[in-house]
């Protein structure tokens, strides 16, 4: 069968190609650049725990550790007063921090891209072709062809094609897919500099800083990177006026001076604030600007757009080619990586075993619905946060009544309607209704599972997220598992019955065991999709329900998947005695929100 063609060699395209290669699917990555990533310290990415785990599984864990920074806390300030401080759980050798308390990973984008390229270079099933600019597409019922120009200009034949080629996507234009939305929603001046700030290891969002006028629309954030480097972002007022070098240096000096003080030693606590959480006042304008080294600068413009269609036949869109977002702390790359993880396992099934339209269409239904919900939330919150209007928060944005500062914090930290991982509550891949053995646990169906410790087939205790990406995960909740020798696992308690049920599933699956799962009783069996979203929780081993769920997950494809019955068994049963983001719009109304402008991108 022909390889999958990936157009674009940014983080999303490279991640998708790597994920497919790990599933035994050959790929060709068409890269119109020379393959040399530009070093830009001020261009950074923030990965939430789920997307960081996805990148780590692709072979980039070392780069996340060496080039990335896990913050110790996030603080939100307004004027001189600390409004909120979120402390992150200390990291342990096995990365066992709970998702609710785990820090994001902050690293330069060029470091991530280079790590993905390096990992892809070691994959025999993947080929990156540089200097290849897409010019035309043709598809039929058997495959899709891509014509490229440049030094390697030729026709490429593929089974499927994914456009990961950025905001000005050639794939999207060749497919004649509209890209409506809003242009220049926000603008930020950006700088990367090496210095010492009063809150080492902590990220900061400072609203209405006194030294910058203190107006309702002024805002600056500081996020630490490795090597005592910080990325600073200043929200710019509406308009298109240029940010001159002198103006940017003035912003840097004002911000740094505002965060430091000439106050006598001991006046402020170890966090750099007074005992009541305020900034030390020092001697006002007599404050010194601490030494700093300016490494890089730029202006970042945020657009909000959403492609009308994410699939046309054998062609798909992902990442910035499908959506643009980024206001109020939301992270576009996070959503692009979720696109890649969602689509990879579905194309893996399609390439190896064939797939129904239900399975392939579920990519758009789930991912477009999730991003549309995120854009709606940002579109509704922007007037409240930026204009300072006195309105009733609950009536405009449910769940946002805690206040402006907390809502902004949610966006930056991946919580609430602006940032929480998506829940595919109305996915086409949902199991049949009315299963007699279904249980309610703390994770609702369609939501990302909690990253608990699980026992793998070789007896090793690993994180649940480490096992994602290939087939279904069948997780048995069995308290006391840790005291059992794995020699007894295959024949004790419920394990033989569970192993037989998994062997009979219509797609590959792995059996894992956990001591406990939030809200789950002993003997609970969790079915988890390859991208980490819960299918269902069952009371005990129920072969018929398990098979029905597995069949639903693969979209009811063309008959049983060959190769099932190779379950990777582990664990022991004898030890045991968001807001909905998967909603697709049914009407012709733009799902981003009725207040958005409808204009085509360049």
N, C-alpha and C positions, 0 to 999 in steps of 0.2 A: 504494500500500500504506500502511496506517496507520503512524504513528510508533511508536517504542519509548517506553514510559512508564518513567521512572526515579522511584522514590519515595524522597525524601530528598536534601537538598542539602548534605551534608557533603563532605569531600574525595573519598570513594569515589564517591558519586553524581555529583558534578560531573566527576570524571575520566572516568567511564564515558560520560557524555553527550558530553564533548569528544571522546573517542576514537571514538565512533560518528559524530559529526558529521564528523570528518576522513575517515571512510569513506563519506560521502555518505548517512548514515542519519539521518532526522529524529528528534528526541527531544523529549519534554515532561517537564520535571523538576517534580514536585509537591513543593513546599516548604511545610511547615506553619508556618514562621517568617515573620518580616517581611523576611528577607533581609539583616538587619544583623548582622554577625558581632561577637560580644562580644570585646573586647580583653582577653586574659588572658596576660600574659607568662609565667606559670608553667605554662601548658599548651602544651607544645612537642612536636614530632615529630622523630624521627630517621629519615632516609631512607637506606637502603643504596644503593650505586652503581646497581643495576639499577632500583630504584623512583625514584631521583632522575632517572635518564635518561628514564624514562617520563614523569614530570611535566614535565621540560624540553621534551620533544617536543610536549607539549600547549600550549606557549606560556608556560611559567612559568620559563624559564631566568633571566630578569633578576631575578625575586624570589628564586630560590635563591641568586643571587650577592649581592644587596643585603641580604636579610634573613637569609640562612643563613650558617652558619659551618662551614668545613672544618677539623677539628682537625689539629694537627701531630703529635700522639701521644696514646696512651692509656696511662695508668699504673695498675697495680693494686698496692695496698699492703696490708699486714697489720700492725697495730700501728704500729711506727715504721719498718718495713723495706719497701723497694721489692721486690716479688716479680716483677713483669714490666712491661716497657715496650715497647709496640708503636709504632714510628715509622711515620708515613704518608709516602708519596712526595710530594715537593713538586709542587704543581699547576703545569701548563704551560698556555700559551694554548689549546692544542687539547684539554686535559683528558686527556692521554695516559697518566696513571698506570694501572698494571696493576690489575685488580680486586682482587688479593690485597693490594695496598698502598694502595688508594684509601681516603680518609677518608669516613665517612658525612657527610651534611649535616644539621645541627641548626638548626631554625628554629621560631618560634612558629606554632602551628597556625592562628591567625587570619590570619597573613600568607599562608600557603599557601591557605586557603579563599578569601580575597579575591582572590588572583591567579587562581585557577581561575574564580571568578565573573566577573572582568573578561574573561578569555579567552573564556568562554562567551557573554558579552554581544555579542561580535563575530561569533558564528557564526549565520548566517542559518537554519541547519537546526535550531537549538536554541531552546527557549523555557522559561524558568523562571517558574512560576506560584506566587507566594508566597501565604500565608494559605490553603493548600489542605491540609486534613487528611483523610487517607484514611479512608473509612468502610466500604466494601464492595468486593468483587471478584466478577466473573463472567467465565468464559472458556468458549470453544467451540473447535471445530476451526479456525475462521477467524481468531480474534483473542481479545483480552481487554479487558474493560471495568472501569474503576475509578470509583467514586463518591466524590466529595470533599465535605466540609462546610466552611463558612467563607464569607468574602466572595466567593470564586470557586467556591463549591460547584456541582458539575455532574457529568455523566457524561463520562468520557474514554474514547475507543476507541483501542486500540493493537494492534500486531502481537505484541509481547512486553512483559512488565513485569518490572522488577528491583527488589526491595526492598533499598534501601541506607539504611534508616531506623533504624539503630542497635540497641542492645541490647534495647530494649523494642519491637521491630519489629511494627508493625501488620500488615504483609504476612505475616510469619511466623505470626502468630496467626490471621489470616483463612484461611491455608492449612492451619491446624491441624497445624503442624510442631512436634514436640517439640524442646526446647532443653536437654538434660541437661548436667550438669557440676558444677563446684564453685563455691561462693560465697565471696568474701573470702579468696582464696588468700593474698594478701599485702596489706598496707596500707603506704602511704608518706606521710609528711609532705613537702610540696613547698614550695619558696620560690624566687622569682626576685629577685635582688638585683644591684645594680651595685657592683662593688668590684674591687680588684686582688688576685689570688692569686699565690702563688710560681711557678706553672707557667702562664704566659700562653699561651693557645692550645692547652693540653693538657687532655684530660678525665681525670678521676680516679675510681677506685673504691677506697674506703678501707674495709677490713674490720677489725673490732675496733679502732676508733680509741681510743687510751688515754684521752682526755678524756671519753669517753662510756661508761666502764666496762670497755671492752675485752672484753666477753663474746662468745661465738661467734655470737650472733645479731645483733650490732650492725653496722651498715653504713651508709655515707653515700657518695653519688656527687656529683661536681661536673662539670657539662658547660658549656663556654663557648658563649655566644651573641654576636651582633654587638653592638657598642657597649659593651664591657666588662661585659656582663650575664652572669650565671651562673645556671643552674638547679641547685639542690641538692635531693637526695632522701634522706630518712632512712627506713630500714626500721623500721617500728614493730613492737613485740611483739604476739603474738596477743591478740585481745580487741577490744572495742568502746569502750574508754575514749576520751573526747574529748581532742583535742590543743588545749589552751588557747593563747591568744596568748602568754602569759608562757612557757609550756613551749617553744613554737616559737622564740621569741626566744632562750631559753637554749640551744637546740640550735644555732642560728645562731652565737651568740657562742662556744660551745665549739668548734665545728668551725673557725671562722675563726682562733681563737686557737691551735688545735692545728696549723694549717698555717703559722703565722708564728712569728717568733722575734725576741727582742731580742739575739740573739747578735751579737758584733762582726762587722763587715764582713769578708768573706773566709773566714769559718768554713765556710760552705756553698758548694757550687758553683752554677753558673748555673741548674741545674734546681731549686734549693731543697732539695737533699738533701746529706748529707755524702758524702764520697768513696766510702763503702761502700754508698751507696744508702739510708741511714737518714735519718729526719727530724732536723733539728737540735733539740737539747733545750732550748736557750735557758736560761731561768731558771724552768722549770716553770710554776707557777701565776702567775708574774709576767709572763707573756707578754701583750702588748698585743693587743686586738682591733682589726684594721685598720678604717678608716672604710668604711662601707657604706651603701647606700640600699636599703631594702626596697621592692620594687615590687609583689609579689603573693605570696599564699600559698594553700595548699589541702591537702586530704587526698585522695590517689588510692588507690582500692580496686581491686585486681586480681581479676577473676573468670576462670575457665576453663570455657568452655562450647562446645559444638559442635552445630549443628543436625543433626537426623537426615537431612533431605532438603534439597538445595540447588536442586532443580528439580522443579516439578510442572506438567506441561504447558507452557504458555507463560509461566509465572511462575518467577523465579529469586530467590535470595538472595545477597547479597554483603556484604563488610565485617562490621561488628559485628552485623548482623542474622543472619549465618551462623556467626560464631565470635567468641569472646572469649578473649584470651590477653594476657600481658604480664608474667608473673613471670620473674625471673632475667634481666632485660635484653631479653627478646624484645619485638618491636614489633608491636602489632596493626595499625597503619595500613599498615605494610609489606605485611602479608598481604592487607589489603583492597585496596591498589593492585594487587597481583598478581592478585587476583580480577578487577578491572576490566580489566586488560590481557588476561587470558586469555579473558574472556567477550566483549570488544568485537569482536575479529576474527571470532569464531565467529558472533555475531549479525549482523555485517556480511555474511558469506557467506549466512546464512539470509535476511536481508531482501532482498538483491539477487537471489539465485539459488536460494533454497530450500535446505533442509538436512535431512540424515537425522537420526534419533534418535541415531545413533552420535556425530555431531558435537556435538549439543546435550548429550547425556549425558556427554560427555567432560569438560565443565566440572566437574561434580560429582566424577567419578572422579579427575581430576587435582588440583583445588584442595582438595576435602574431604580427600583422602588426604594431601596435603602438610601441611595444618594439623593433621590428626589425628596425624601423625608428630611434629610440633613439640610438640603438647600431651603426647603420650606421653613424650617426652624430658624435658620440664619436670616432669611428674608423677613420673617416676622419680628425677630429680635433686634435687627439693626436700627430701626427708628427709635426703639426704646433706649438702646445703649449709646447711640451716637447723638441723638437729638435732645436727650434729657427730658422727654415729655412726661408729664405726670399723668399716667394712665393706670388703669387696673391691669396688673400683670397677668393675673389668672385668666382674664377674658381674652387676652391676646396670645399668650403662649403658656399653655397648661404646664404646671410644674416649675415655672420660673419665678414664683412669688418670693423666693428667698432673697432676691435682690440682684442688682446689676453686677456687682463684683463677683458674686458666686456663680452667676450664669457665665461670665467671662472665664472664670476659673474652670468651669465645666468644659468649655470649648477647648481650652488649652490642655486639659488633663484627660480628655476622652471620657467625659461623663455626661449624663443627661441627654437632652434632645440634640445638642450640638456636637456631641462627641462619642457617645457610648457605642460599642460595637453593635452591628445590626442584628435584629431579630427577624428571621424569615417566617413570620407567623402565618402568612397566607401563601406559602410556597406551593407550586404545583406538585412538588415531590413529597407532600405530606402523606402520612400513612392513612389507611381507611379509618373513618370515624367509627366509634362504638366498639373499640377493642375491649374485650372483657377484662384483660389483664393490665390495662394501662394504669399508671400511677402518676401522681403529681409529686414532683420534687422541686427544689428551689429553682432549678433551671427550667423555664418553660420550653415546650417544644419549639424548635426553630432558633433558640438562643445559643450562643457559644457556651460550651461546657466549662465548668470550673476546672482549673489545671491542678488536679489532685495527683498525689503520688500513686503509681500503679506498679504492679509486679509483672515483668515481661517474661517471655517464654524461657529465657536462660536463667531466670531467678533474680535478675537484676531489678532493683527498684529505680524507676525512671519517672519523668513527668509525663502526664497524659498527652500534652501537646507534642512531645517528642515522637509520638507514634502516629501522628496524623499524616495524611497525604496520599496513602495508597488505597486501602479499601475501607470497609466498615470497621469500626472498633466496637466490640461487644464487651462491655465492662461489667463484671460481676462484683457486687458489693458484698464482701465477706470479711466481717470483723475477725481479728485474730490471725489473719493470713501470715503475718510476719513470723509466727512461731513454728510454721510448718516447713518441713524439708521438701524441696521441690520434687524429690523422687516419688512422693505420694500424690502429687497434684493430679496426675492423669487418671487416677483410679478412685479418688476419694470423693465422697459427698455427691454433689450435683454435677461435678465436672464431666463425667462420661456423657450424661444426658445433654449438657450444654455443648460439649464438643461435637456430638452427633448433630445437634440442631444447627450449629454453625457450618459444619461440613455440607449440609444440605441447602444452604442459602444460595440464591441465584447470583451472588457476586462474592469476590474474595473478602475475607474478614479475618480479624485477629481477635483472640480472646485475651483479655487482661483482667486483673483482679485488683481491687482497691480495698483498703481497710474501711474507708468511710467516704461517703459523698453527701454534700449538704442536702438535707431533707429526705434522704433515702434510707429505708430500713434494710436490714439484712435480707439477702436473697434477691434484692432488686437487680434487674439486668438493664443496663443502659445501652441503647444503640446510638452510635455517634457517627456522623457523616465524615468523609475524608477531610473536609475543611473545618471540622471541629464543632459543628452545630448539632444539637441534640435532635434525634429523630423521635424517640419515645423512651419512656421508662416502663418496664414491665415487672409484674410481681412474679418472680420465679422464671423458670425456663418454659417458654411457650413457643414451641416450634412453628405452629401455624401463623401466629401473630408476627414472629420474627421474620418468617419468609415473606409475609405480606408487606412488612415495612421495608425489607431489602428490595423487593420488587418495585415499591413506590419510589424509593430513592434513585433507582436507575431509570425511572421514567417508564416502567413497564416495557422495556426494550424487547427486541426480537427474540423471544425465547430465553432459556437459561443461559447465563454467561458461561462459556466453556472455561474450564480451569477452576471452577468452584470445587470445594472439597479439599482445598489446600490450606485449611485454616491454620494460622500460626497460634498454637495453643499456649496458654500460660495461666498461672493463677490457680487458686484452690477454693472450691466451694465447701470443703469439709470443715473448714475453720469456722464456719457460721452455723450453729445448732440446727428595652427599651422602648420603651415605646415601640410599637410596631413599625418596622422599617421595610418590610417586604411587601408593601402594598403597591400594586400597580394601578395606575389610573385607567378608568374605563371610558372616560369622556374625552372630548377633543380639547378640553381645557389644559393649558400648559401645567404639568404637575409640579413645576418649581414654585408656582404661586401666582395668583392673578395679578399681583402688583409688579411682576417682572416685565421688562421691556422685551419685545420680540424683534430681534434683529439678527441677521445672519453674521457669522464671523467672517473674517477675511479669508 
